[in-house]
Amino acid sequence: DVEVATRAVLGGDLHDDVVDAFWRRSGGNPFLLKTLVHYARNEGTPAAFLALPPEANAAVRHHVADLSKPAQELLRQASVLGRHIDVDSLARLAEVPVAEALRALDEARAAGLVERAPREGLRFAHALVAEALHEELDEETRASLHARASELLEDDAQADVVALAERAEHAWRGASVLGPER
């Protein structure tokens, strides 16, 4: 039980929102829950509740290292788009043919890093996988990819609220590349 495990490590007087946050962040995965809770306790800072523990990051790096170099690079680029992976958008972002993106994603799926998702197509097997890959990107590359994602979303000109919100996030994260006028 998430509540019992979290309270046992962090103390019994936790607000329900804290317990819920750990549940959402871990996705219900017992290993990740334990890792997140112990890291937060050991670090003892509010930021530790949001940080990706080094153990989780190392586990993701270990699994990704088994993939081909093109699949590794494509997954890092996909991490900029978030947990859900739109193959067409990813291929455009990475500037590769869709067939090449699909091959790399099939390899990642076979390794358990990517999975099929109902209604959404593909997604990272866990949000922390996307987060760990995103953290591996150096600042300049990360900003450039977010800037490119923002431009792609702008080019799509789909004026729905979700697309506009995604574009705004990428523009903000890519501001050092896009400049203040975008």
C-alpha positions as CSV (number, residue, x, y, z in Angstrom):
1,D,0.0,0.0,0.0
2,V,1.5,3.3,-1.1
3,E,0.2,5.3,1.9
4,V,1.7,2.8,4.4
5,A,5.0,2.6,2.6
6,T,5.4,6.3,2.2
7,R,4.4,7.1,5.8
8,A,6.7,4.4,7.1
9,V,9.7,6.0,5.5
10,L,8.8,9.7,5.8
11,G,6.8,9.7,9.0
12,G,3.2,9.3,9.8
13,D,2.1,13.0,9.7
14,L,2.2,13.5,6.0
15,H,-0.5,15.3,4.2
16,D,-2.6,13.1,1.8
17,D,-1.4,15.3,-1.1
18,V,2.2,14.3,-0.5
19,V,1.3,10.6,-0.5
20,D,-0.7,11.1,-3.7
21,A,2.2,12.9,-5.3
22,F,4.5,10.0,-4.7
23,W,1.9,7.6,-6.1
24,R,1.5,9.7,-9.3
25,R,5.3,10.2,-9.7
26,S,6.1,6.5,-9.2
27,G,3.2,5.4,-11.4
28,G,2.4,2.8,-8.7
29,N,5.7,1.0,-9.4
30,P,6.9,-0.4,-6.0
31,F,10.6,-0.1,-6.9
32,L,10.3,3.5,-8.0
33,L,8.1,4.4,-5.1
34,K,10.6,3.1,-2.6
35,T,13.5,4.9,-4.5
36,L,11.6,8.2,-4.6
37,V,10.6,8.1,-1.0
38,H,14.0,7.1,0.3
39,Y,15.7,9.8,-1.8
40,A,13.3,12.4,-0.5
41,R,14.0,11.4,3.1
42,N,17.7,11.2,2.7
43,E,18.0,14.5,0.9
44,G,15.7,16.2,3.3
45,T,14.8,19.1,1.0
46,P,11.5,20.1,-0.7
47,A,13.3,19.9,-4.1
48,A,14.1,16.2,-3.4
49,F,10.4,15.5,-3.7
50,L,10.6,16.5,-7.3
51,A,14.1,15.4,-8.2
52,L,14.9,12.2,-10.1
53,P,16.9,10.0,-7.8
54,P,20.3,9.1,-9.1
55,E,19.4,5.3,-8.8
56,A,16.5,5.7,-11.1
57,N,18.5,7.8,-13.6
58,A,21.2,5.1,-13.5
59,A,18.7,2.3,-14.1
60,V,17.3,4.1,-17.2
61,R,20.8,4.8,-18.5
62,H,21.7,1.2,-18.1
63,H,18.7,0.0,-20.2
64,V,19.2,2.7,-22.8
65,A,22.8,1.7,-23.3
66,D,21.8,-1.7,-24.6
67,L,20.0,0.0,-27.6
68,S,21.7,1.0,-30.9
69,K,23.1,4.5,-31.1
70,P,20.3,5.7,-33.4
71,A,17.6,4.4,-31.0
72,Q,19.4,6.0,-28.0
73,E,19.5,9.4,-29.8
74,L,15.9,9.2,-31.0
75,L,14.7,8.4,-27.5
76,R,16.6,11.4,-26.1
77,Q,15.0,13.6,-28.7
78,A,11.6,12.0,-27.9
79,S,12.0,12.9,-24.3
80,V,11.6,16.6,-25.2
81,L,8.1,15.9,-26.4
82,G,7.0,14.3,-23.1
83,R,5.8,10.9,-22.1
84,H,3.5,10.4,-25.1
85,I,5.2,9.9,-28.5
86,D,3.6,11.0,-31.7
87,V,5.7,9.2,-34.3
88,D,5.2,11.8,-37.0
89,S,6.1,14.7,-34.7
90,L,9.2,12.8,-33.5
91,A,10.3,12.0,-37.0
92,R,10.0,15.7,-37.9
93,L,11.8,16.8,-34.7
94,A,14.6,14.4,-35.3
95,E,14.6,15.1,-39.1
96,V,14.5,11.4,-39.9
97,P,12.1,9.4,-42.1
98,V,9.1,8.0,-40.2
99,A,10.2,4.4,-41.0
100,E,13.6,5.1,-39.3
101,A,11.8,6.5,-36.2
102,L,9.5,3.4,-36.1
103,R,12.5,1.1,-36.3
104,A,14.2,2.8,-33.3
105,L,10.9,2.9,-31.3
106,D,10.3,-0.8,-32.0
107,E,13.8,-1.5,-30.6
108,A,13.0,0.6,-27.5
109,R,9.6,-1.2,-27.2
110,A,11.4,-4.6,-27.2
111,A,13.6,-3.3,-24.4
112,G,10.6,-2.2,-22.4
113,L,11.4,1.5,-22.5
114,V,8.4,2.3,-24.8
115,E,5.0,0.8,-24.8
116,R,1.7,0.9,-26.7
117,A,-0.8,3.2,-25.0
118,P,-4.5,3.1,-25.5
119,R,-5.7,5.9,-27.7
120,E,-2.3,7.6,-27.7
121,G,-0.2,5.3,-29.8
122,L,3.2,5.0,-28.1
123,R,4.6,6.4,-24.9
124,F,7.5,5.9,-22.6
125,A,7.0,3.0,-20.3
126,H,7.1,5.4,-17.4
127,A,7.3,9.2,-17.1
128,L,10.5,8.9,-15.2
129,V,12.1,7.2,-18.3
130,A,11.3,10.3,-20.3
131,E,12.6,12.5,-17.5
132,A,15.9,10.7,-17.2
133,L,16.5,10.9,-20.9
134,H,15.6,14.6,-20.9
135,E,18.1,15.2,-18.1
136,E,20.8,13.5,-20.2
137,L,20.6,16.2,-22.8
138,D,23.0,19.1,-22.4
139,E,21.4,22.5,-21.9
140,E,22.1,23.8,-25.4
141,T,20.8,20.6,-27.1
142,R,17.7,20.6,-24.9
143,A,16.9,24.2,-25.6
144,S,17.5,23.7,-29.4
145,L,15.1,20.6,-29.4
146,H,12.5,22.5,-27.5
147,A,12.8,25.5,-29.9
148,R,12.4,23.1,-32.8
149,A,9.4,21.4,-31.2
150,S,7.8,24.9,-30.7
151,E,8.4,25.7,-34.3
152,L,6.9,22.4,-35.5
153,L,3.8,23.0,-33.3
154,E,3.5,26.5,-34.7
155,D,3.8,25.1,-38.3
156,D,1.0,22.7,-37.5
157,A,-1.3,25.6,-36.8
158,Q,-3.8,23.4,-34.9
159,A,-5.4,26.0,-32.8
160,D,-6.6,23.7,-30.1
161,V,-5.8,24.5,-26.5
162,V,-3.5,21.4,-25.9
163,A,-1.3,22.2,-29.0
164,L,-1.1,25.8,-28.0
165,A,-0.1,24.9,-24.4
166,E,2.5,22.4,-25.7
167,R,3.9,25.1,-28.0
168,A,4.1,27.6,-25.2
169,E,6.0,25.2,-23.0
170,H,8.5,24.3,-25.8
171,A,8.9,28.0,-26.6
172,W,9.7,28.8,-23.0
173,R,12.2,25.9,-22.7
174,G,13.8,26.9,-26.0
175,A,13.8,30.6,-25.4
176,S,17.6,30.8,-25.4
177,V,17.6,29.6,-29.0
178,L,14.3,31.2,-30.2
179,G,14.9,34.6,-28.7
180,P,12.4,36.8,-26.8
181,E,10.2,37.7,-29.7
182,R,8.9,34.1,-30.1
